[in-house]
Amino acid sequence: MGNCIEMTALPFEFQPNEQSSSPLYLQLAEALAKAISEGRYKANEALPSERTLAELLSVSRVTARNAIDHLVSQGLIVRRRGSGNYIAPRLEQPLTRLSGFSEELHQRGFVPGSRWLSRGFAEAAPDEQHALDLGPRERIARLERLRRADDTVMAYEISILPVWALPDPEAVKASLYEHLARTGNAPVRALQHIRAMNARGKLSELLAIPSGTAVLFITRIGYVASGKAVELTHSYCRSDYYDFVAEMRRE
């Protein structure tokens, strides 16, 4: 018999399909994933325990556990030892719109934050000179930080800017793009490259992930209206927390 849970018990409905060849745990995982994608659970919200979930849905604890395991492997749920299962924060970022990390998080109801690792000046490396069209030995402002969503580390980020665009790195607070907008140096277009890599050593420690875990490495060069490069940012994003979405059309 199918079991339909009222919204007062759980924020989603689950009706097992006895005719489906899909195992019951996958059916439950799909129902949970749909509830998460529709925003019925908030980021970092605790899920019922596997025992409670099994009792509410009249399924076995093994079924509930396997469904949770499946969503953990997909990055939709995170397990916190001794605490329980929680909805993982995820950032769905369209590739056709230029926006900053803080702006994207605000629009999705997260609280953005940064843990600053360093802010200061340095001599531009050859690749930075090329990207920002700088002269030899020219100095740059360099920002290094961890980007957070509701206190969860989402990415490690290094931003390099010409000194003319950022004469005081300490003046940047929460949002680099907001600061650049106030000074009239906000980028209006950008080129962005994305590739996968494995996090090791310092990077895996900063992102609090096991060594060898896949991350998204994103390089962005932003340009002001005059065409001058104003920003070179390297972002190392946790792949379990990021989705990049692109709409494509066939001519």
Sequence and secondary structure as in RCSB ss.txt:
>XXXX:A:sequence
MGNCIEMTALPFEFQPNEQSSSPLYLQLAEALAKAISEGRYKANEALPSERTLAELLSVSRVTARNAIDHLVSQG
LIVRRRGSGNYIAPRLEQPLTRLSGFSEELHQRGFVPGSRWLSRGFAEAAPDEQHALDLGPRERIARLERLRRAD
DTVMAYEISILPVWALPDPEAVKASLYEHLARTGNAPVRALQHIRAMNARGKLSELLAIPSGTAVLFITRIGYVA
SGKAVELTHSYCRSDYYDFVAEMRRE
>XXXX:A:secstr
      TTTSSS     TT SS HHHHHHHHHHHHHHTTSS TT B   HHHHHHHHT  HHHHHHHHHHHHHTT
SEEEETTTEEEE   EEEETTS   HHHHHHHTT  EEEEEEEEEEEE  HHHHHHHT  TT EEEEEEEEEEET
TEEEEEEEEEEETTT S GGG  S HHHHHHHTT   SEEEEEEEEEE  THHHHHHT  TT EEEEEEEEEE T
TS EEEEEEEEEETTTEEEE      
